[in-house]
Amino acid sequence: MADQYGSDFITIVDEEGTEYELEVLSTLEYNGNTYIPADGGSDSLDLEVSIFKSIEEDGEPILCAIEDEAELQAVYDLIMDSLYSEDAE
């Protein structure tokens, strides 16, 4: 997992046009894809941490939800392994 220094924020827009600001916690490369865990804070959709997949659509990178449960679990496990390995150091 790549270390992030300082705060990076992104804004996502849901299907109804509502905007949410999220703090990017890190990025993770897995199986040729980029995944982004982001903190939604306590006041945005009751999200704490969400994991998005970065894909390219019409030549532009976009973030999307991970719909495959096995893929989501694998990425989640990698994030947790990384966090626990950092805590052990």
C-alpha positions as CSV (number, residue, x, y, z in Angstrom):
1,M,0.0,0.0,0.0
2,A,1.4,3.4,-0.9
3,D,2.0,5.8,1.9
4,Q,0.2,9.1,1.7
5,Y,1.7,12.2,3.3
6,G,-0.7,15.0,4.1
7,S,-4.4,14.9,3.4
8,D,-5.9,14.2,0.0
9,F,-9.6,14.8,-0.5
10,I,-11.9,13.7,-3.3
11,T,-15.5,14.6,-4.0
12,I,-17.9,11.9,-5.2
13,V,-21.4,12.4,-6.5
14,D,-24.1,9.8,-6.0
15,E,-26.8,8.9,-8.5
16,E,-29.1,11.6,-7.1
17,G,-26.4,14.4,-7.5
18,T,-25.5,14.7,-3.8
19,E,-21.8,15.4,-3.3
20,Y,-19.7,13.9,-0.6
21,E,-16.1,14.8,0.4
22,L,-13.9,11.9,1.3
23,E,-10.3,11.7,2.6
24,V,-8.1,9.4,0.6
25,L,-6.3,7.2,3.1
26,S,-4.0,5.4,0.7
27,T,-3.9,3.6,-2.6
28,L,-3.5,-0.1,-3.3
29,E,-2.5,-2.0,-6.4
30,Y,-4.0,-5.4,-6.8
31,N,-4.4,-7.7,-9.8
32,G,-3.5,-4.8,-12.1
33,N,-6.2,-2.5,-10.6
34,T,-6.0,0.5,-8.3
35,Y,-8.1,0.6,-5.2
36,I,-8.7,3.6,-2.9
37,P,-9.8,3.4,0.7
38,A,-11.4,6.7,1.7
39,D,-12.8,8.0,4.9
40,G,-16.2,9.6,4.7
41,G,-16.2,11.0,8.2
42,S,-19.1,10.8,10.5
43,D,-21.4,13.1,8.7
44,S,-21.4,11.7,5.1
45,L,-23.9,8.9,4.5
46,D,-22.8,7.3,7.8
47,L,-19.7,6.1,6.0
48,E,-16.6,5.4,7.9
49,V,-14.2,3.9,5.3
50,S,-15.2,2.9,1.8
51,I,-13.1,1.1,-0.8
52,F,-13.4,2.3,-4.4
53,K,-12.0,0.8,-7.5
54,S,-10.4,3.2,-10.0
55,I,-11.4,2.3,-13.6
56,E,-11.0,4.1,-16.9
57,E,-14.2,5.1,-18.8
58,D,-14.0,7.2,-22.0
59,G,-10.3,7.8,-21.3
60,E,-11.0,9.3,-17.9
61,P,-10.4,7.7,-14.5
62,I,-13.5,7.2,-12.4
63,L,-14.2,5.6,-9.0
64,C,-16.7,2.9,-8.7
65,A,-18.0,0.6,-6.0
66,I,-16.6,-2.9,-5.9
67,E,-19.6,-5.2,-6.7
68,D,-17.8,-8.6,-6.6
69,E,-17.8,-9.8,-3.0
70,A,-14.7,-11.9,-3.5
71,E,-12.8,-9.0,-4.9
72,L,-13.9,-6.7,-2.1
73,Q,-12.9,-9.2,0.5
74,A,-9.5,-9.7,-1.1
75,V,-8.8,-6.0,-1.2
76,Y,-10.1,-5.5,2.4
77,D,-7.8,-8.3,3.6
78,L,-4.8,-6.7,1.9
79,I,-5.6,-3.3,3.5
80,M,-6.0,-4.9,6.9
81,D,-2.8,-6.9,6.5
82,S,-1.0,-3.6,5.6
83,L,-2.4,-1.8,8.6
84,Y,-1.5,-4.5,11.0
85,S,2.0,-4.8,9.6
86,E,2.5,-1.1,10.1
87,D,1.3,-1.3,13.7
88,A,3.8,-4.2,14.4
89,E,6.7,-2.0,13.3
